[in-house]
Amino acid sequence: MSMTSRQLQRYPLRDAVAREALCLDGSVPQYYYLQGNTTSQNSKVVLYFMHGGFCGRTLQECVELSMPYYSTISLPPTVDGYHLLSPFESEN
């Protein structure tokens, strides 16, 4: 598989505002997706949570951690999945 075919596209989390499921800075959560090999019998999904988790014990700790890791404002529209996944199907 070539590197250009491994570009993951960014998508916003649907209904995030209605569900009050926002990032610490109020931005809508995003995820990256790349359609895998649909002919394989061993379909797999990879979830990668970058810098997610508990923000701290106080409001100040959450504010300090909110940029840039707990924000989606500066995420690029696509990312190269080359370093997230192996180019060998059997390893993913």
Secondary structure as UniProt FT lines:
FT   HELIX           3..6
FT   STRAND          7..12
FT   TURN            14..20
FT   TURN            24..25
FT   STRAND          30..33
FT   TURN            38..39
FT   HELIX           59..65
FT   TURN            66..70
FT   TURN            73..74
FT   STRAND          78..80
FT   HELIX           81..83
FT   HELIX           89..91
//
